[in-house]
Amino acid sequence: MRITITNEQTFLPVEEKKIYDAIRLLPGADKKYRLSVVYVDDKEITKMNERYLQHEGPTDVLAFPISSKEGEIVVSAETALREAKERDVESEGELLLYTLHGTLHLLGFDDKEKEESMKMHAVEKQILTQLGYKWSWDEDVED
């Protein structure tokens, strides 16, 4: 997988090596795929959320499949910082969670049904804990 990272926000540092390493642990990350990851603030992701999904307000991550071999995710670092404080976890881990979550959507994972959501969160939990971050979701996941 070829990964391009763009940082357009000032709320959190973006540690590119950690992001590359985490994404490469995802199932399906070995396939030929071009992924663009863009980190923004709440103002920017709110605009995109309203424009593309017709949802009001900020969100954590948006995933845009461009083709079967290319996609982009847009992650709100400001939301990650706020949610990390509420959940009492590291903001870098929360940012990484959103990055993994959006990438999994592009790789074919879905979270609309509870069983699918649990599988998706199990992958996220496994990678985050492997990298030394605390799991921040309350729901039980399959290990």
N, CA, C and O atoms as CSV, one atom per row, in Angstrom:
chain,resi,resn,atom,element,x,y,z
A,1,MET,N,N,0.844,-1.173,0.000
A,1,MET,CA,C,0.000,0.000,0.000
A,1,MET,C,C,0.893,1.241,0.000
A,1,MET,O,O,1.846,1.342,0.772
A,2,ARG,N,N,0.567,2.160,-0.865
A,2,ARG,CA,C,1.292,3.429,-0.894
A,2,ARG,C,C,0.467,4.464,-0.139
A,2,ARG,O,O,-0.705,4.687,-0.442
A,3,ILE,N,N,1.099,5.092,0.848
A,3,ILE,CA,C,0.386,6.000,1.751
A,3,ILE,C,C,0.967,7.405,1.647
A,3,ILE,O,O,2.181,7.595,1.726
A,4,THR,N,N,0.089,8.381,1.470
A,4,THR,CA,C,0.479,9.786,1.475
A,4,THR,C,C,-0.236,10.464,2.639
A,4,THR,O,O,-1.448,10.319,2.798
A,5,ILE,N,N,0.513,11.200,3.447
A,5,ILE,CA,C,-0.056,11.880,4.608
A,5,ILE,C,C,0.077,13.386,4.430
A,5,ILE,O,O,1.150,13.892,4.098
A,6,THR,N,N,-1.028,14.097,4.655
A,6,THR,CA,C,-1.038,15.552,4.592
A,6,THR,C,C,-1.599,16.073,5.911
A,6,THR,O,O,-2.662,15.639,6.354
A,7,ASN,N,N,-0.888,16.995,6.529
A,7,ASN,CA,C,-1.325,17.570,7.799
A,7,ASN,C,C,-1.731,19.023,7.586
A,7,ASN,O,O,-0.894,19.872,7.283
A,8,GLU,N,N,-3.029,19.303,7.748
A,8,GLU,CA,C,-3.553,20.657,7.554
A,8,GLU,C,C,-4.124,21.230,8.847
A,8,GLU,O,O,-5.004,22.089,8.804
A,9,GLN,N,N,-3.635,20.766,9.992
A,9,GLN,CA,C,-4.151,21.212,11.287
A,9,GLN,C,C,-2.994,21.414,12.259
A,9,GLN,O,O,-1.869,20.977,12.014
A,10,THR,N,N,-3.297,22.092,13.376
A,10,THR,CA,C,-2.259,22.382,14.375
A,10,THR,C,C,-2.622,21.873,15.772
A,10,THR,O,O,-1.948,22.218,16.742
A,11,PHE,N,N,-3.667,21.064,15.889
A,11,PHE,CA,C,-4.111,20.593,17.201
A,11,PHE,C,C,-3.241,19.475,17.762
A,11,PHE,O,O,-2.983,19.433,18.964
A,12,LEU,N,N,-2.793,18.579,16.908
A,12,LEU,CA,C,-1.995,17.431,17.340
A,12,LEU,C,C,-0.834,17.206,16.387
A,12,LEU,O,O,-0.957,17.449,15.187
A,13,PRO,N,N,0.295,16.741,16.918
A,13,PRO,CA,C,1.389,16.365,16.019
A,13,PRO,C,C,1.006,15.096,15.252
A,13,PRO,O,O,0.305,14.231,15.776
A,14,VAL,N,N,1.463,15.001,14.039
A,14,VAL,CA,C,1.208,13.828,13.211
A,14,VAL,C,C,2.529,13.080,13.066
A,14,VAL,O,O,3.453,13.545,12.398
A,15,GLU,N,N,2.602,11.919,13.701
A,15,GLU,CA,C,3.815,11.105,13.655
A,15,GLU,C,C,3.689,10.112,12.506
A,15,GLU,O,O,3.107,9.037,12.651
A,16,GLU,N,N,4.251,10.500,11.355
A,16,GLU,CA,C,4.046,9.742,10.129
A,16,GLU,C,C,4.508,8.296,10.228
A,16,GLU,O,O,3.816,7.404,9.736
A,17,LYS,N,N,5.645,8.037,10.842
A,17,LYS,CA,C,6.139,6.662,10.921
A,17,LYS,C,C,5.163,5.771,11.680
A,17,LYS,O,O,4.892,4.648,11.253
A,18,LYS,N,N,4.630,6.258,12.802
A,18,LYS,CA,C,3.653,5.471,13.570
A,18,LYS,C,C,2.402,5.199,12.743
A,18,LYS,O,O,1.828,4.112,12.810
A,19,ILE,N,N,1.989,6.179,11.975
A,19,ILE,CA,C,0.797,6.017,11.140
A,19,ILE,C,C,1.049,4.983,10.052
A,19,ILE,O,O,0.230,4.088,9.845
A,20,TYR,N,N,2.180,5.099,9.352
A,20,TYR,CA,C,2.528,4.114,8.324
A,20,TYR,C,C,2.574,2.713,8.921
A,20,TYR,O,O,1.995,1.776,8.372
A,21,ASP,N,N,3.266,2.577,10.047
A,21,ASP,CA,C,3.425,1.264,10.683
A,21,ASP,C,C,2.076,0.672,11.080
A,21,ASP,O,O,1.841,-0.520,10.878
A,22,ALA,N,N,1.191,1.488,11.640
A,22,ALA,CA,C,-0.123,0.996,12.073
A,22,ALA,C,C,-0.975,0.571,10.880
A,22,ALA,O,O,-1.588,-0.496,10.905
A,23,ILE,N,N,-1.015,1.386,9.852
A,23,ILE,CA,C,-1.825,1.064,8.671
A,23,ILE,C,C,-1.337,-0.225,8.028
A,23,ILE,O,O,-2.141,-1.029,7.555
A,24,ARG,N,N,-0.044,-0.422,8.010
A,24,ARG,CA,C,0.508,-1.629,7.378
A,24,ARG,C,C,0.186,-2.902,8.152
A,24,ARG,O,O,0.374,-4.000,7.627
A,25,LEU,N,N,-0.296,-2.779,9.391
A,25,LEU,CA,C,-0.724,-3.943,10.167
A,25,LEU,C,C,-2.162,-4.366,9.845
A,25,LEU,O,O,-2.596,-5.441,10.259
A,26,LEU,N,N,-2.892,-3.539,9.120
A,26,LEU,CA,C,-4.291,-3.836,8.808
A,26,LEU,C,C,-4.418,-4.997,7.826
A,26,LEU,O,O,-3.580,-5.154,6.938
A,27,PRO,N,N,-5.463,-5.813,7.984
A,27,PRO,CA,C,-5.706,-6.857,6.985
A,27,PRO,C,C,-6.024,-6.209,5.643
A,27,PRO,O,O,-6.867,-5.315,5.565
A,28,GLY,N,N,-5.356,-6.653,4.599
A,28,GLY,CA,C,-5.558,-6.088,3.275
A,28,GLY,C,C,-4.599,-4.971,2.939
A,28,GLY,O,O,-4.622,-4.457,1.821
A,29,ALA,N,N,-3.757,-4.581,3.880
A,29,ALA,CA,C,-2.829,-3.470,3.644
A,29,ALA,C,C,-1.710,-3.844,2.684
A,29,ALA,O,O,-0.984,-2.974,2.203
A,30,ASP,N,N,-1.568,-5.136,2.402
A,30,ASP,CA,C,-0.508,-5.563,1.500
A,30,ASP,C,C,-0.920,-5.475,0.032
A,30,ASP,O,O,-0.085,-5.652,-0.854
A,31,LYS,N,N,-2.194,-5.205,-0.232
A,31,LYS,CA,C,-2.622,-5.143,-1.626
A,31,LYS,C,C,-2.187,-3.828,-2.264
A,31,LYS,O,O,-1.835,-2.870,-1.576
A,32,LYS,N,N,-2.219,-3.807,-3.579
A,32,LYS,CA,C,-1.848,-2.594,-4.305
A,32,LYS,C,C,-2.967,-1.581,-4.138
A,32,LYS,O,O,-4.056,-1.728,-4.693
A,33,TYR,N,N,-2.672,-0.559,-3.366
A,33,TYR,CA,C,-3.683,0.440,-3.042
A,33,TYR,C,C,-2.975,1.748,-2.745
A,33,TYR,O,O,-1.918,1.759,-2.114
A,34,ARG,N,N,-3.552,2.842,-3.194
A,34,ARG,CA,C,-3.009,4.167,-2.893
A,34,ARG,C,C,-3.946,4.859,-1.919
A,34,ARG,O,O,-5.111,5.121,-2.222
A,35,LEU,N,N,-3.408,5.146,-0.744
A,35,LEU,CA,C,-4.193,5.764,0.321
A,35,LEU,C,C,-3.663,7.159,0.609
A,35,LEU,O,O,-2.464,7.356,0.807
A,36,SER,N,N,-4.566,8.114,0.629
A,36,SER,CA,C,-4.241,9.474,1.042
A,36,SER,C,C,-4.913,9.719,2.388
A,36,SER,O,O,-6.114,9.495,2.539
A,37,VAL,N,N,-4.132,10.179,3.366
A,37,VAL,CA,C,-4.647,10.491,4.701
A,37,VAL,C,C,-4.450,11.985,4.926
A,37,VAL,O,O,-3.332,12.489,4.826
A,38,VAL,N,N,-5.532,12.690,5.228
A,38,VAL,CA,C,-5.473,14.133,5.434
A,38,VAL,C,C,-5.989,14.442,6.838
A,38,VAL,O,O,-7.095,14.041,7.203
A,39,TYR,N,N,-5.184,15.154,7.617
A,39,TYR,CA,C,-5.569,15.556,8.975
A,39,TYR,C,C,-5.997,17.013,8.949
A,39,TYR,O,O,-5.261,17.883,8.482
A,40,VAL,N,N,-7.214,17.271,9.464
A,40,VAL,CA,C,-7.802,18.609,9.423
A,40,VAL,C,C,-8.366,18.971,10.796
A,40,VAL,O,O,-8.297,18.182,11.739
A,41,ASP,N,N,-8.928,20.182,10.888
A,41,ASP,CA,C,-9.601,20.615,12.118
A,41,ASP,C,C,-11.115,20.408,11.964
A,41,ASP,O,O,-11.587,19.986,10.909
A,42,ASP,N,N,-11.858,20.708,13.019
A,42,ASP,CA,C,-13.313,20.512,12.990
A,42,ASP,C,C,-14.007,21.401,11.961
A,42,ASP,O,O,-14.993,20.989,11.351
A,43,LYS,N,N,-13.508,22.596,11.770
A,43,LYS,CA,C,-14.128,23.503,10.799
A,43,LYS,C,C,-14.119,22.877,9.405
A,43,LYS,O,O,-15.126,22.901,8.697
A,44,GLU,N,N,-12.986,22.324,9.025
A,44,GLU,CA,C,-12.855,21.730,7.689
A,44,GLU,C,C,-13.675,20.445,7.557
A,44,GLU,O,O,-14.354,20.247,6.550
A,45,ILE,N,N,-13.618,19.576,8.562
A,45,ILE,CA,C,-14.362,18.309,8.440
A,45,ILE,C,C,-15.867,18.551,8.519
A,45,ILE,O,O,-16.645,17.792,7.941
A,46,THR,N,N,-16.289,19.606,9.233
A,46,THR,CA,C,-17.711,19.960,9.267
A,46,THR,C,C,-18.190,20.332,7.871
A,46,THR,O,O,-19.256,19.890,7.442
A,47,LYS,N,N,-17.416,21.136,7.166
A,47,LYS,CA,C,-17.772,21.516,5.792
A,47,LYS,C,C,-17.931,20.277,4.919
A,47,LYS,O,O,-18.897,20.154,4.165
A,48,MET,N,N,-16.975,19.365,5.029
A,48,MET,CA,C,-16.999,18.152,4.207
A,48,MET,C,C,-18.154,17.230,4.609
A,48,MET,O,O,-18.808,16.641,3.748
A,49,ASN,N,N,-18.399,17.107,5.895
A,49,ASN,CA,C,-19.475,16.255,6.397
A,49,ASN,C,C,-20.831,16.754,5.897
A,49,ASN,O,O,-21.692,15.962,5.514
A,50,GLU,N,N,-21.008,18.064,5.906
A,50,GLU,CA,C,-22.258,18.651,5.432
A,50,GLU,C,C,-22.374,18.558,3.912
A,50,GLU,O,O,-23.453,18.291,3.383
A,51,ARG,N,N,-21.266,18.778,3.216
A,51,ARG,CA,C,-21.296,18.758,1.751
A,51,ARG,C,C,-21.515,17.355,1.198
A,51,ARG,O,O,-22.347,17.161,0.312
A,52,TYR,N,N,-20.774,16.376,1.714
A,52,TYR,CA,C,-20.806,15.043,1.118
A,52,TYR,C,C,-21.808,14.088,1.757
A,52,TYR,O,O,-22.313,13.193,1.080
A,53,LEU,N,N,-22.106,14.255,3.039
A,53,LEU,CA,C,-23.026,13.335,3.718
A,53,LEU,C,C,-24.312,14.006,4.197
A,53,LEU,O,O,-25.221,13.338,4.690
A,54,GLN,N,N,-24.383,15.326,4.050
A,54,GLN,CA,C,-25.533,16.096,4.514
A,54,GLN,C,C,-25.772,15.900,6.015
A,54,GLN,O,O,-26.916,15.898,6.470
A,55,HIS,N,N,-24.694,15.736,6.776
A,55,HIS,CA,C,-24.754,15.642,8.237
A,55,HIS,C,C,-24.218,16.934,8.828
A,55,HIS,O,O,-23.212,17.467,8.358
A,56,GLU,N,N,-24.884,17.435,9.853
A,56,GLU,CA,C,-24.438,18.668,10.496
A,56,GLU,C,C,-23.313,18.398,11.479
A,56,GLU,O,O,-23.278,17.353,12.129
A,57,GLY,N,N,-22.404,19.339,11.581
A,57,GLY,CA,C,-21.363,19.296,12.594
A,57,GLY,C,C,-20.164,18.446,12.228
A,57,GLY,O,O,-20.123,17.813,11.173
A,58,PRO,N,N,-19.186,18.447,13.127
A,58,PRO,CA,C,-17.956,17.694,12.865
A,58,PRO,C,C,-18.161,16.194,13.062
A,58,PRO,O,O,-19.122,15.764,13.700
A,59,THR,N,N,-17.263,15.424,12.517
A,59,THR,CA,C,-17.222,13.981,12.711
A,59,THR,C,C,-15.766,13.581,12.898
A,59,THR,O,O,-14.872,14.409,12.725
A,60,ASP,N,N,-15.519,12.338,13.244
A,60,ASP,CA,C,-14.147,11.908,13.488
A,60,ASP,C,C,-13.373,11.638,12.203
A,60,ASP,O,O,-12.239,12.093,12.052
A,61,VAL,N,N,-13.985,10.894,11.273
A,61,VAL,CA,C,-13.279,10.533,10.042
A,61,VAL,C,C,-14.280,10.350,8.909
A,61,VAL,O,O,-15.394,9.869,9.115
A,62,LEU,N,N,-13.866,10.737,7.723
A,62,LEU,CA,C,-14.629,10.513,6.500
A,62,LEU,C,C,-13.769,9.678,5.561
A,62,LEU,O,O,-12.567,9.916,5.436
A,63,ALA,N,N,-14.379,8.707,4.908
A,63,ALA,CA,C,-13.655,7.845,3.972
A,63,ALA,C,C,-14.249,8.021,2.578
A,63,ALA,O,O,-15.465,7.957,2.394
A,64,PHE,N,N,-13.375,8.244,1.605
A,64,PHE,CA,C,-13.799,8.464,0.229
A,64,PHE,C,C,-13.122,7.450,-0.687
A,64,PHE,O,O,-11.949,7.613,-1.026
A,65,PRO,N,N,-13.845,6.405,-1.093
A,65,PRO,CA,C,-13.261,5.484,-2.066
A,65,PRO,C,C,-13.233,6.169,-3.432
A,65,PRO,O,O,-14.262,6.624,-3.930
A,66,ILE,N,N,-12.068,6.236,-4.020
A,66,ILE,CA,C,-11.933,6.865,-5.336
A,66,ILE,C,C,-12.079,5.810,-6.425
A,66,ILE,O,O,-12.730,6.037,-7.445
A,67,SER,N,N,-11.467,4.659,-6.193
A,67,SER,CA,C,-11.590,3.503,-7.081
A,67,SER,C,C,-11.307,2.260,-6.246
A,67,SER,O,O,-11.127,2.356,-5.032
A,68,SER,N,N,-11.265,1.104,-6.884
A,68,SER,CA,C,-10.971,-0.123,-6.138
A,68,SER,C,C,-9.521,-0.176,-5.684
A,68,SER,O,O,-9.155,-1.018,-4.864
A,69,LYS,N,N,-8.695,0.717,-6.213
A,69,LYS,CA,C,-7.273,0.721,-5.867
A,69,LYS,C,C,-6.800,2.028,-5.238
A,69,LYS,O,O,-5.603,2.232,-5.037
A,70,GLU,N,N,-7.749,2.911,-4.929
A,70,GLU,CA,C,-7.350,4.217,-4.397
A,70,GLU,C,C,-8.464,4.812,-3.540
A,70,GLU,O,O,-9.648,4.677,-3.846
A,71,GLY,N,N,-8.052,5.477,-2.453
A,71,GLY,CA,C,-9.019,6.140,-1.597
A,71,GLY,C,C,-8.370,7.194,-0.728
A,71,GLY,O,O,-7.146,7.274,-0.626
A,72,GLU,N,N,-9.212,8.003,-0.103
A,72,GLU,CA,C,-8.734,9.063,0.777
A,72,GLU,C,C,-9.557,9.056,2.055
A,72,GLU,O,O,-10.772,8.860,2.031
A,73,ILE,N,N,-8.873,9.274,3.171
A,73,ILE,CA,C,-9.590,9.503,4.422
A,73,ILE,C,C,-9.217,10.888,4.932
A,73,ILE,O,O,-8.090,11.354,4.766
A,74,VAL,N,N,-10.194,11.529,5.554
A,74,VAL,CA,C,-10.001,12.839,6.163
A,74,VAL,C,C,-10.323,12.666,7.642
A,74,VAL,O,O,-11.410,12.215,8.001
A,75,VAL,N,N,-9.369,13.030,8.494
A,75,VAL,CA,C,-9.462,12.787,9.931
A,75,VAL,C,C,-9.429,14.121,10.672
A,75,VAL,O,O,-8.597,14.979,10.378
A,76,SER,N,N,-10.332,14.290,11.629
A,76,SER,CA,C,-10.326,15.504,12.443
A,76,SER,C,C,-9.453,15.309,13.677
A,76,SER,O,O,-9.805,14.559,14.588
A,77,ALA,N,N,-8.322,15.986,13.696
A,77,ALA,CA,C,-7.435,15.946,14.864
A,77,ALA,C,C,-8.075,16.671,16.044
A,77,ALA,O,O,-7.854,16.301,17.197
A,78,GLU,N,N,-8.853,17.685,15.762
A,78,GLU,CA,C,-9.525,18.434,16.832
A,78,GLU,C,C,-10.542,17.542,17.553
A,78,GLU,O,O,-10.638,17.573,18.779
A,79,THR,N,N,-11.292,16.756,16.795
A,79,THR,CA,C,-12.228,15.805,17.401
A,79,THR,C,C,-11.470,14.756,18.200
A,79,THR,O,O,-11.890,14.393,19.299
A,80,ALA,N,N,-10.359,14.267,17.663
A,80,ALA,CA,C,-9.549,13.267,18.379
A,80,ALA,C,C,-9.074,13.813,19.715
A,80,ALA,O,O,-9.118,13.111,20.724
A,81,LEU,N,N,-8.626,15.042,19.729
A,81,LEU,CA,C,-8.148,15.667,20.965
A,81,LEU,C,C,-9.284,15.783,21.989
A,81,LEU,O,O,-9.107,15.445,23.159
A,82,ARG,N,N,-10.431,16.256,21.547
A,82,ARG,CA,C,-11.586,16.421,22.433
A,82,ARG,C,C,-12.073,15.065,22.975
A,82,ARG,O,O,-12.312,14.926,24.175
A,83,GLU,N,N,-12.217,14.084,22.100
A,83,GLU,CA,C,-12.699,12.763,22.515
A,83,GLU,C,C,-11.698,12.052,23.419
A,83,GLU,O,O,-12.093,11.345,24.346
A,84,ALA,N,N,-10.420,12.233,23.160
A,84,ALA,CA,C,-9.393,11.603,24.002
A,84,ALA,C,C,-9.476,12.127,25.429
A,84,ALA,O,O,-9.337,11.364,26.385
A,85,LYS,N,N,-9.701,13.426,25.569
A,85,LYS,CA,C,-9.855,14.004,26.912
A,85,LYS,C,C,-11.075,13.419,27.609
A,85,LYS,O,O,-11.018,13.092,28.795
A,86,GLU,N,N,-12.183,13.285,26.876
A,86,GLU,CA,C,-13.412,12.731,27.458
A,86,GLU,C,C,-13.247,11.269,27.857
A,86,GLU,O,O,-13.806,10.834,28.864
A,87,ARG,N,N,-12.486,10.511,27.078
A,87,ARG,CA,C,-12.316,9.077,27.335
A,87,ARG,C,C,-11.088,8.767,28.179
A,87,ARG,O,O,-10.844,7.612,28.528
A,88,ASP,N,N,-10.318,9.796,28.506
A,88,ASP,CA,C,-9.105,9.632,29.301
A,88,ASP,C,C,-8.109,8.679,28.639
A,88,ASP,O,O,-7.607,7.742,29.259
A,89,VAL,N,N,-7.840,8.950,27.357
A,89,VAL,CA,C,-6.848,8.187,26.602
A,89,VAL,C,C,-5.900,9.163,25.919
A,89,VAL,O,O,-6.153,10.368,25.887
A,90,GLU,N,N,-4.815,8.637,25.377
A,90,GLU,CA,C,-3.849,9.483,24.672
A,90,GLU,C,C,-4.456,10.005,23.373
A,90,GLU,O,O,-5.079,9.252,22.624
A,91,SER,N,N,-4.271,11.281,23.115
A,91,SER,CA,C,-4.820,11.877,21.898
A,91,SER,C,C,-4.201,11.265,20.643
A,91,SER,O,O,-4.873,11.139,19.620
A,92,GLU,N,N,-2.928,10.886,20.716
A,92,GLU,CA,C,-2.279,10.264,19.557
A,92,GLU,C,C,-2.932,8.925,19.234
A,92,GLU,O,O,-3.090,8.573,18.065
A,93,GLY,N,N,-3.312,8.179,20.270
A,93,GLY,CA,C,-3.992,6.904,20.062
A,93,GLY,C,C,-5.374,7.085,19.466
A,93,GLY,O,O,-5.796,6.301,18.616
A,94,GLU,N,N,-6.080,8.115,19.909
A,94,GLU,CA,C,-7.414,8.406,19.372
A,94,GLU,C,C,-7.310,8.802,17.899
A,94,GLU,O,O,-8.122,8.378,17.076
A,95,LEU,N,N,-6.308,9.617,17.576
A,95,LEU,CA,C,-6.078,10.012,16.187
A,95,LEU,C,C,-5.766,8.785,15.336
A,95,LEU,O,O,-6.261,8.656,14.216
A,96,LEU,N,N,-4.960,7.907,15.860
A,96,LEU,CA,C,-4.616,6.681,15.152
A,96,LEU,C,C,-5.844,5.782,14.987
A,96,LEU,O,O,-6.012,5.152,13.943
A,97,LEU,N,N,-6.694,5.720,16.002
A,97,LEU,CA,C,-7.933,4.945,15.904
A,97,LEU,C,C,-8.770,5.429,14.726
A,97,LEU,O,O,-9.251,4.615,13.937
A,98,TYR,N,N,-8.949,6.730,14.597
A,98,TYR,CA,C,-9.748,7.275,13.495
A,98,TYR,C,C,-9.105,6.957,12.147
A,98,TYR,O,O,-9.795,6.672,11.169
A,99,THR,N,N,-7.782,7.009,12.111
A,99,THR,CA,C,-7.057,6.700,10.879
A,99,THR,C,C,-7.275,5.245,10.485
A,99,THR,O,O,-7.558,4.947,9.324
A,100,LEU,N,N,-7.143,4.348,11.445
A,100,LEU,CA,C,-7.371,2.927,11.173
A,100,LEU,C,C,-8.820,2.679,10.757
A,100,LEU,O,O,-9.082,1.926,9.819
A,101,HIS,N,N,-9.747,3.309,11.451
A,101,HIS,CA,C,-11.173,3.113,11.180
A,101,HIS,C,C,-11.521,3.519,9.739
A,101,HIS,O,O,-12.182,2.771,9.019
A,102,GLY,N,N,-11.076,4.688,9.338
A,102,GLY,CA,C,-11.352,5.144,7.976
A,102,GLY,C,C,-10.706,4.259,6.931
A,102,GLY,O,O,-11.305,3.975,5.894
A,103,THR,N,N,-9.484,3.820,7.200
A,103,THR,CA,C,-8.781,2.951,6.257
A,103,THR,C,C,-9.488,1.605,6.141
A,103,THR,O,O,-9.610,1.063,5.043
A,104,LEU,N,N,-9.955,1.063,7.263
A,104,LEU,CA,C,-10.696,-0.200,7.216
A,104,LEU,C,C,-11.947,-0.080,6.348
A,104,LEU,O,O,-12.286,-1.013,5.621
A,105,HIS,N,N,-12.630,1.054,6.417
A,105,HIS,CA,C,-13.795,1.250,5.545
A,105,HIS,C,C,-13.376,1.149,4.080
A,105,HIS,O,O,-14.068,0.519,3.281
A,106,LEU,N,N,-12.264,1.756,3.729
A,106,LEU,CA,C,-11.806,1.705,2.342
A,106,LEU,C,C,-11.371,0.303,1.934
A,106,LEU,O,O,-11.413,-0.044,0.754
A,107,LEU,N,N,-10.956,-0.500,2.905
A,107,LEU,CA,C,-10.523,-1.871,2.622
A,107,LEU,C,C,-11.683,-2.867,2.665
A,107,LEU,O,O,-11.471,-4.076,2.573
A,108,GLY,N,N,-12.913,-2.356,2.806
A,108,GLY,CA,C,-14.079,-3.220,2.705
A,108,GLY,C,C,-14.786,-3.549,4.001
A,108,GLY,O,O,-15.787,-4.264,3.980
A,109,PHE,N,N,-14.305,-3.056,5.125
A,109,PHE,CA,C,-14.982,-3.297,6.407
A,109,PHE,C,C,-16.175,-2.355,6.532
A,109,PHE,O,O,-16.198,-1.271,5.950
A,110,ASP,N,N,-17.160,-2.798,7.303
A,110,ASP,CA,C,-18.358,-1.997,7.509
A,110,ASP,C,C,-18.734,-2.049,8.985
A,110,ASP,O,O,-18.377,-2.998,9.683
A,111,ASP,N,N,-19.440,-1.053,9.458
A,111,ASP,CA,C,-19.842,-1.046,10.870
A,111,ASP,C,C,-21.324,-0.717,11.052
A,111,ASP,O,O,-21.730,-0.210,12.098
A,112,LYS,N,N,-22.121,-1.006,10.037
A,112,LYS,CA,C,-23.554,-0.711,10.127
A,112,LYS,C,C,-24.295,-1.717,11.001
A,112,LYS,O,O,-25.226,-1.346,11.715
A,113,GLU,N,N,-23.897,-2.972,10.952
A,113,GLU,CA,C,-24.500,-4.015,11.783
A,113,GLU,C,C,-23.586,-4.292,12.968
A,113,GLU,O,O,-22.368,-4.159,12.853
A,114,LYS,N,N,-24.160,-4.677,14.107
A,114,LYS,CA,C,-23.379,-4.880,15.331
A,114,LYS,C,C,-22.254,-5.896,15.146
A,114,LYS,O,O,-21.129,-5.655,15.584
A,115,GLU,N,N,-22.541,-7.023,14.505
A,115,GLU,CA,C,-21.518,-8.055,14.325
A,115,GLU,C,C,-20.350,-7.540,13.482
A,115,GLU,O,O,-19.188,-7.784,13.807
A,116,GLU,N,N,-20.666,-6.830,12.401
A,116,GLU,CA,C,-19.622,-6.255,11.548
A,116,GLU,C,C,-18.824,-5.207,12.310
A,116,GLU,O,O,-17.599,-5.141,12.200
A,117,SER,N,N,-19.529,-4.393,13.080
A,117,SER,CA,C,-18.876,-3.358,13.881
A,117,SER,C,C,-17.912,-3.973,14.889
A,117,SER,O,O,-16.806,-3.470,15.090
A,118,MET,N,N,-18.336,-5.061,15.518
A,118,MET,CA,C,-17.474,-5.718,16.504
A,118,MET,C,C,-16.207,-6.274,15.858
A,118,MET,O,O,-15.131,-6.208,16.452
A,119,LYS,N,N,-16.326,-6.822,14.646
A,119,LYS,CA,C,-15.147,-7.335,13.932
A,119,LYS,C,C,-14.200,-6.189,13.587
A,119,LYS,O,O,-12.982,-6.306,13.727
A,120,MET,N,N,-14.773,-5.098,13.142
A,120,MET,CA,C,-13.974,-3.929,12.779
A,120,MET,C,C,-13.247,-3.383,14.004
A,120,MET,O,O,-12.052,-3.092,13.948
A,121,HIS,N,N,-13.970,-3.246,15.103
A,121,HIS,CA,C,-13.364,-2.725,16.328
A,121,HIS,C,C,-12.341,-3.691,16.912
A,121,HIS,O,O,-11.387,-3.260,17.560
A,122,ALA,N,N,-12.527,-4.987,16.692
A,122,ALA,CA,C,-11.542,-5.965,17.174
A,122,ALA,C,C,-10.200,-5.769,16.478
A,122,ALA,O,O,-9.149,-5.872,17.110
A,123,VAL,N,N,-10.235,-5.487,15.184
A,123,VAL,CA,C,-8.996,-5.217,14.439
A,123,VAL,C,C,-8.344,-3.951,14.976
A,123,VAL,O,O,-7.137,-3.921,15.218
A,124,GLU,N,N,-9.140,-2.911,15.159
A,124,GLU,CA,C,-8.617,-1.643,15.672
A,124,GLU,C,C,-8.012,-1.829,17.064
A,124,GLU,O,O,-6.917,-1.342,17.344
A,125,LYS,N,N,-8.726,-2.529,17.920
A,125,LYS,CA,C,-8.246,-2.763,19.288
A,125,LYS,C,C,-6.931,-3.532,19.282
A,125,LYS,O,O,-6.000,-3.188,20.010
A,126,GLN,N,N,-6.859,-4.567,18.464
A,126,GLN,CA,C,-5.650,-5.394,18.404
A,126,GLN,C,C,-4.438,-4.559,18.005
A,126,GLN,O,O,-3.372,-4.678,18.609
A,127,ILE,N,N,-4.599,-3.721,16.996
A,127,ILE,CA,C,-3.476,-2.910,16.520
A,127,ILE,C,C,-3.120,-1.831,17.536
A,127,ILE,O,O,-1.943,-1.636,17.838
A,128,LEU,N,N,-4.104,-1.137,18.062
A,128,LEU,CA,C,-3.819,-0.078,19.037
A,128,LEU,C,C,-3.131,-0.627,20.284
A,128,LEU,O,O,-2.162,-0.040,20.766
A,129,THR,N,N,-3.621,-1.740,20.804
A,129,THR,CA,C,-2.992,-2.298,22.008
A,129,THR,C,C,-1.610,-2.854,21.690
A,129,THR,O,O,-0.705,-2.782,22.521
A,130,GLN,N,N,-1.444,-3.404,20.497
A,130,GLN,CA,C,-0.121,-3.882,20.072
A,130,GLN,C,C,0.885,-2.731,20.041
A,130,GLN,O,O,2.066,-2.923,20.329
A,131,LEU,N,N,0.413,-1.550,19.693
A,131,LEU,CA,C,1.285,-0.377,19.612
A,131,LEU,C,C,1.374,0.379,20.943
A,131,LEU,O,O,2.026,1.420,21.021
A,132,GLY,N,N,0.723,-0.140,21.982
A,132,GLY,CA,C,0.855,0.436,23.316
A,132,GLY,C,C,-0.177,1.476,23.699
A,132,GLY,O,O,0.005,2.194,24.683
A,133,TYR,N,N,-1.261,1.570,22.937
A,133,TYR,CA,C,-2.313,2.536,23.253
A,133,TYR,C,C,-3.467,1.851,23.969
A,133,TYR,O,O,-3.717,0.660,23.785
A,134,LYS,N,N,-4.161,2.628,24.787
A,134,LYS,CA,C,-5.331,2.143,25.517
A,134,LYS,C,C,-6.531,2.120,24.574
A,134,LYS,O,O,-6.726,3.042,23.782
A,135,TRP,N,N,-7.321,1.071,24.665
A,135,TRP,CA,C,-8.552,0.985,23.868
A,135,TRP,C,C,-9.581,1.938,24.458
A,135,TRP,O,O,-9.804,1.921,25.669
A,136,SER,N,N,-10.216,2.775,23.630
A,136,SER,CA,C,-11.063,3.851,24.142
A,136,SER,C,C,-12.559,3.624,23.981
A,136,SER,O,O,-13.349,4.489,24.360
A,137,TRP,N,N,-12.966,2.503,23.438
A,137,TRP,CA,C,-14.392,2.258,23.236
A,137,TRP,C,C,-14.934,1.414,24.366
A,137,TRP,O,O,-14.242,0.532,24.875
A,138,ASP,N,N,-16.159,1.674,24.760
A,138,ASP,CA,C,-16.786,0.949,25.860
A,138,ASP,C,C,-17.326,-0.415,25.461
A,138,ASP,O,O,-17.358,-1.331,26.284
A,139,GLU,N,N,-17.753,-0.567,24.201
A,139,GLU,CA,C,-18.393,-1.824,23.813
A,139,GLU,C,C,-17.395,-2.981,23.823
A,139,GLU,O,O,-16.201,-2.801,23.584
A,140,ASP,N,N,-17.910,-4.148,24.100
A,140,ASP,CA,C,-17.079,-5.349,24.052
A,140,ASP,C,C,-16.801,-5.682,22.598
A,140,ASP,O,O,-17.655,-5.495,21.732
A,141,VAL,N,N,-15.606,-6.175,22.341
A,141,VAL,CA,C,-15.261,-6.604,20.994
A,141,VAL,C,C,-14.739,-8.023,21.058
A,141,VAL,O,O,-14.266,-8.496,22.092
A,142,GLU,N,N,-14.842,-8.692,19.906
A,142,GLU,CA,C,-14.301,-10.040,19.829
A,142,GLU,C,C,-12.787,-9.949,19.819
A,142,GLU,O,O,-12.222,-9.150,19.072
A,143,ASP,N,N,-12.131,-10.741,20.623
A,143,ASP,CA,C,-10.661,-10.752,20.621
A,143,ASP,C,C,-10.140,-11.862,19.740
A,143,ASP,O,O,-8.927,-12.030,19.612
